[in-house]
Amino acid sequence: MRHRLEYAPVRALVWLIGALPRGVARFAGIVLARLVYLLHGRLRRVGMRNLEMAFPEKARAERKRILRGVFDGLGRQLAEFCRFPKYTAGNVGEVAVYDGFEHFEAARLRGKGVLFLTAHLGGWEIGSFAHSLYGNPLRIVVRPLDNPYLDAFVDRYRTLHGNTTFGKQDFARGLLAAMKAGETVGILMDQNMTPPAGVFVDFFGQPACTASGLARVAAHTGGAVVPGFTIWDDTLRKYRIRFEPAIELTRTGDEGTDAVANTAKFTKVIEEFARRYPEQWLWVHRRWKTRPEGAASLY
């Protein structure tokens, strides 16, 4: 019963925002996100602490400006998510456009599958959804939501146009099957992990426990690892789905060493984009929660 009671107002809010014109929906989403920013002290504290570690040279006022921009971006993405049922192959270009698609196409033509390396940056939900509407559906690795009704609702929106999802509990098996079939899998690789699934690599000058499964699967299957980030472009007033050339893997013959080295490479790419677009990365996540043995907590 509790799950139903929690789900009903969320579904109503999504339908309400989704019924609004795009500009009004974005405004409403940003207003809601700014309310969360004002009311949720813990998220503000985590965000400011992360920004302090990542950008010690920046003034506190600048870090606050960046953090407010993160919440504006979350509100904008909420609005676009609510409008997913309105998007078609004919109007998706009003919301998101490709930038560097040739890099994705070259990787796909290798025929061994594509591992779409991305992060909680910009409009990650919009990117995968628009990609499917452009005729390039993919499989998405997700963490199921605690509320089963809400989880089913969100999954239905994500998969309206050919995308499929599988849970993190099926990570290795799902990736191996997808690479064997020559498919594309989207992986958000910027969240805190714990050993043994995670290894420590540098992220903004701090050791960050990071999932190494992507590196291991790429080495085993030959799947191309293509960085792709859905960036809000304030000039275009829409998102750019930016693809970079496939990452050349380190191959020394030592599986463990290579997994750490390649995970570090992938994480460095995410850091580069977070530095380039600091207002668009999800600073409110406790990215450095897991610490090396004996190290003090950063939070």
Number of C-alpha atoms within 10 A of each C-alpha: 6 7 12 12 9 13 17 12 11 13 15 11 12 15 14 13 22 22 15 15 11 16 11 14 22 23 16 18 24 22 16 18 21 19 12 15 18 11 11 11 11 11 18 20 13 17 22 19 18 23 22 15 14 19 16 11 8 11 10 14 9 12 21 15 11 21 25 19 18 26 27 23 25 23 23 25 21 24 26 23 21 23 21 18 15 12 18 13 13 9 11 18 17 12 18 25 20 17 17 15 15 13 17 23 13 15 20 19 12 13 16 20 26 29 31 27 26 24 25 20 26 28 28 20 17 23 25 25 26 26 21 20 21 17 11 15 20 24 23 23 20 17 12 17 12 9 14 13 16 19 14 13 14 16 18 14 17 22 18 15 23 15 22 17 19 18 12 15 12 11 16 14 12 18 29 17 13 20 23 14 12 17 20 27 25 24 21 17 21 24 17 17 20 16 13 10 11 18 21 21 23 16 21 18 9 15 16 26 26 29 26 26 18 23 25 18 19 22 19 12 15 17 29 28 26 25 23 30 26 28 24 23 12 8 7 12 11 17 26 24 24 18 22 18 18 20 15 11 19 17 13 10 8 9 14 13 13 19 24 21 19 23 26 21 19 25 23 16 18 25 20 13 17 21 15 11 16 22 22 25 28 23 25 19 16 17 21 21 16 21 17 16 6 6 8 9 10 14 10
